[in-house]
Protein backbone atom coordinates (compact mmCIF):
# COMPACT_ATOMS: atom_id res chain seq x y z
CA UNK A 1 0.00 0.00 0.00
CA UNK A 2 1.22 3.56 -0.70
CA UNK A 3 1.95 5.97 2.12
CA UNK A 4 -1.16 7.54 3.61
CA UNK A 5 0.26 11.00 2.88
CA UNK A 6 -0.12 10.31 -0.87
CA UNK A 7 -3.86 9.79 -0.84
CA UNK A 8 -6.82 11.86 -1.94
CA UNK A 9 -7.69 12.33 1.75
CA UNK A 10 -4.41 14.13 2.41
CA UNK A 11 -5.26 16.42 -0.51
CA UNK A 12 -8.62 17.13 1.17
CA UNK A 13 -6.83 17.85 4.48
CA UNK A 14 -4.47 20.25 2.66
CA UNK A 15 -7.50 21.80 0.84
CA UNK A 16 -5.92 20.96 -2.51
CA UNK A 17 -9.18 19.35 -3.64
CA UNK A 18 -12.69 20.31 -2.55
CA UNK A 19 -14.85 18.40 -0.09
CA UNK A 20 -18.07 19.12 1.80
CA UNK A 21 -16.45 19.49 5.23
CA UNK A 22 -18.80 19.19 8.22
CA UNK A 23 -16.26 19.19 11.07
CA UNK A 24 -12.62 20.19 11.48
CA UNK A 25 -10.22 20.38 14.42
CA UNK A 26 -6.43 20.36 14.66
CA UNK A 27 -6.41 16.56 14.59
CA UNK A 28 -9.59 15.35 12.85
CA UNK A 29 -11.62 16.31 9.77
CA UNK A 30 -15.00 15.00 8.56
CA UNK A 31 -16.54 15.42 5.11
CA UNK A 32 -19.26 13.91 2.92
CA UNK A 33 -18.34 10.81 0.94
CA UNK A 34 -18.20 11.50 -2.80
CA UNK A 35 -20.14 8.27 -3.54
CA UNK A 36 -22.74 8.04 -0.75
CA UNK A 37 -24.09 4.60 0.19
CA UNK A 38 -26.85 6.03 2.41
CA UNK A 39 -28.78 9.33 2.66
CA UNK A 40 -26.02 10.47 5.06
CA UNK A 41 -22.51 9.15 4.36
CA UNK A 42 -19.68 11.04 6.04
CA UNK A 43 -16.03 10.10 6.48
CA UNK A 44 -14.23 10.96 9.72
CA UNK A 45 -10.45 10.86 9.38
CA UNK A 46 -7.37 11.74 11.43
CA UNK A 47 -5.16 14.43 9.93
CA UNK A 48 -2.22 12.21 10.88
CA UNK A 49 -1.50 10.00 7.84
CA UNK A 50 -2.24 6.65 9.49
CA UNK A 51 -2.89 3.94 6.87
CA UNK A 52 -5.44 1.96 8.88
CA UNK A 53 -6.14 0.36 12.26
CA UNK A 54 -3.43 -2.23 11.64
CA UNK A 55 -0.89 0.59 11.38
CA UNK A 56 -2.00 2.21 14.65
CA UNK A 57 -0.30 1.62 17.99
CA UNK A 58 -0.73 2.58 21.64
CA UNK A 59 0.56 6.06 20.82
CA UNK A 60 -2.64 6.55 18.79
CA UNK A 61 -4.95 5.74 21.70
CA UNK A 62 -6.24 9.29 22.15
CA UNK A 63 -6.58 9.91 18.41
CA UNK A 64 -8.61 6.72 17.89
CA UNK A 65 -10.90 7.65 20.77
CA UNK A 66 -11.33 11.12 19.33
CA UNK A 67 -12.32 9.71 15.92
CA UNK A 68 -15.21 7.77 17.47
CA UNK A 69 -16.31 10.66 19.65
CA UNK A 70 -16.28 13.02 16.66
CA UNK A 71 -18.27 10.44 14.67
CA UNK A 72 -20.91 10.52 17.41
CA UNK A 73 -20.91 14.33 17.48
CA UNK A 74 -21.27 14.55 13.70
CA UNK A 75 -24.09 11.98 13.81
CA UNK A 76 -25.84 14.17 16.38
CA UNK A 77 -25.23 17.24 14.22
CA UNK A 78 -26.77 15.44 11.24
CA UNK A 79 -29.86 14.45 13.24
CA UNK A 80 -29.05 10.73 13.27
CA UNK A 81 -28.74 10.07 17.01
CA UNK A 82 -32.40 9.27 17.64
CA UNK A 83 -32.95 6.86 14.76
CA UNK A 84 -29.48 5.34 14.87
CA UNK A 85 -26.64 4.97 12.43
CA UNK A 86 -23.72 2.72 11.51
CA UNK A 87 -19.99 3.30 11.88
CA UNK A 88 -17.71 1.23 9.63
CA UNK A 89 -13.92 0.96 9.45
CA UNK A 90 -12.66 -1.07 6.49
CA UNK A 91 -9.17 -2.42 7.09
CA UNK A 92 -6.93 -3.74 4.30
CA UNK A 93 -7.76 -5.75 1.19
CA UNK A 94 -10.25 -8.23 2.62
CA UNK A 95 -11.88 -5.47 4.64
CA UNK A 96 -12.64 -3.62 1.42
CA UNK A 97 -10.39 -0.64 2.17
CA UNK A 98 -9.71 1.38 -0.98
CA UNK A 99 -8.15 4.56 0.38
CA UNK A 100 -5.06 3.83 2.52
CA UNK A 101 -5.71 6.60 5.04
CA UNK A 102 -7.66 5.57 8.15
CA UNK A 103 -11.31 6.64 8.00
CA UNK A 104 -14.53 5.93 9.85
CA UNK A 105 -17.64 5.76 7.65
CA UNK A 106 -20.74 7.30 9.25
CA UNK A 107 -23.81 5.92 7.49
CA UNK A 108 -27.36 6.87 8.32
CA UNK A 109 -30.76 8.02 7.18
CA UNK A 110 -31.97 4.54 6.27
CA UNK A 111 -32.33 1.15 7.97
CA UNK A 112 -29.09 -0.80 7.67
CA UNK A 113 -28.99 -4.51 6.95
CA UNK A 114 -26.83 -7.27 8.43
CA UNK A 115 -24.65 -9.11 7.55
CA UNK A 116 -22.67 -6.56 5.49
CA UNK A 117 -21.52 -7.58 2.02
P1 LIG B 1 -12.90 2.58 1.76
O1 LIG B 1 -13.41 1.69 0.67
O2 LIG B 1 -11.42 2.83 1.65
O3 LIG B 1 -13.30 2.16 3.14
O4 LIG B 1 -13.64 3.96 1.59
C1 LIG B 1 -13.13 5.01 0.83
C2 LIG B 1 -14.26 5.99 0.62
O5 LIG B 1 -13.71 7.19 0.14
C3 LIG B 1 -15.30 5.52 -0.42
O6 LIG B 1 -16.58 5.45 0.19
C4 LIG B 1 -15.21 6.59 -1.51
O7 LIG B 1 -16.45 6.89 -2.08
C5 LIG B 1 -14.60 7.77 -0.78
N1 LIG B 1 -13.82 8.66 -1.63
C6 LIG B 1 -12.87 8.29 -2.53
N2 LIG B 1 -12.35 9.37 -3.13
C7 LIG B 1 -12.99 10.45 -2.59
C8 LIG B 1 -12.87 11.86 -2.81
O8 LIG B 1 -12.08 12.35 -3.62
N3 LIG B 1 -13.67 12.68 -2.05
C9 LIG B 1 -14.56 12.18 -1.14
N4 LIG B 1 -15.29 13.07 -0.46
N5 LIG B 1 -14.69 10.85 -0.91
C10 LIG B 1 -13.91 10.00 -1.63
Boltz pocket constraint, residues with backbone or C-beta under 6 A from the ligand:
constraints:
  - pocket:
      binder: B
      contacts: [[A, 8], [A, 18], [A, 19], [A, 20], [A, 31], [A, 32], [A, 33], [A, 34], [A, 35], [A, 36], [A, 43], [A, 89], [A, 90], [A, 96], [A, 97], [A, 98], [A, 99], [A, 100], [A, 103]]
      max_distance: 6.0
